[in-house]
Amino acid sequence: MQAADIVIIMGCGDACPIYPGQRYLDWAVDDAYGRTPAAVRTIRDDIQHRVEELLGGRGIEPLRR
């Protein structure tokens, strides 16, 4: 955690530990628990898009499968 450039938290609010000096991004992402497979895919795709934007903004080309 201390070596991370950016720490991503997703909906844990005050329950996430906060370490001073770290850059945090809080991504409001729907909870996948109890959702249909189609809804989970939508959530997955949203997270993938956010990660790709974050990497692109740092000049890192995301891996393509």
C-alpha positions as CSV (number, residue, x, y, z in Angstrom):
1,M,0.0,0.0,0.0
2,Q,2.8,2.4,0.8
3,A,4.5,1.8,-2.5
4,A,1.3,2.5,-4.5
5,D,1.0,5.6,-6.6
6,I,-2.8,5.6,-6.4
7,V,-5.2,3.7,-4.2
8,I,-8.6,2.9,-5.6
9,I,-11.5,2.4,-3.2
10,M,-14.9,1.3,-4.3
11,G,-17.8,2.2,-2.1
12,C,-16.4,1.4,1.3
13,G,-16.7,4.9,2.6
14,D,-15.3,5.3,6.2
15,A,-14.6,1.6,6.5
16,C,-11.5,1.8,4.3
17,P,-8.2,2.4,6.0
18,I,-6.6,5.7,5.0
19,Y,-2.9,6.1,4.9
20,P,-1.6,9.7,5.0
21,G,0.3,10.8,1.9
22,Q,-1.5,8.4,-0.5
23,R,-3.6,9.5,-3.4
24,Y,-7.0,8.0,-3.2
25,L,-9.7,7.7,-5.8
26,D,-13.2,6.6,-4.6
27,W,-15.0,5.0,-7.5
28,A,-18.8,4.8,-6.9
29,V,-19.4,1.3,-8.3
30,D,-22.6,-0.7,-7.9
31,D,-22.4,-3.7,-5.7
32,A,-22.4,-6.9,-7.7
33,Y,-23.8,-9.1,-4.9
34,G,-27.1,-10.7,-5.9
35,R,-27.1,-9.2,-9.3
36,T,-27.8,-11.0,-12.6
37,P,-24.9,-12.0,-14.7
38,A,-25.8,-9.2,-17.2
39,A,-25.7,-6.6,-14.4
40,V,-22.3,-8.0,-13.2
41,R,-20.9,-7.7,-16.7
42,T,-22.0,-4.1,-16.8
43,I,-20.3,-3.4,-13.5
44,R,-17.2,-5.2,-14.7
45,D,-17.1,-3.2,-17.9
46,D,-17.5,0.0,-15.9
47,I,-14.4,-0.9,-13.8
48,Q,-12.4,-1.9,-16.9
49,H,-13.2,1.5,-18.5
50,R,-12.2,3.4,-15.4
51,V,-8.9,1.5,-15.2
52,E,-8.1,2.1,-18.8
53,E,-8.8,5.8,-18.4
54,L,-6.6,5.9,-15.4
55,L,-3.7,4.1,-17.2
56,G,-4.1,6.2,-20.3
57,G,-3.9,9.4,-18.2
58,R,-0.6,8.2,-16.9
59,G,0.7,7.4,-20.3
60,I,0.4,3.6,-19.9
61,E,-1.1,1.5,-22.6
62,P,-3.6,-1.0,-21.2
63,L,-3.1,-4.7,-22.2
64,R,-5.5,-6.0,-24.7
65,R,-6.7,-9.6,-24.7
